[in-house]
């Protein structure tokens, strides 16, 4: 069931998982925009501050579906968020710009 999440192929599996996560962000951001919006400005303003990104990731983690939280521990989620902050912030910016239009 979670074979794509538990891939041990150092590199290829990780980038494949990253691509899946990044591809799924658009609909998730759209669905939860009213909840995400107050944090979006803080995230965009702190793009170069890993400590602030960690705080925001830890605030967002409890909102993840239970099944995701069971499969992905908080520390892994925070690490992923910090490691992939550029594409995450790009998605936030893209969606925020759509909302402003």
Secondary structure by P-SEA (a helix, b strand, c coil): cccccccccccaaaaaaaaaaaaaaaaaaaaaccccccaaaaaaaacccaaaaaaaaaaacccccaaaaaaccaaaaaaaaaaaaaaaaaaaaaaaaaaac
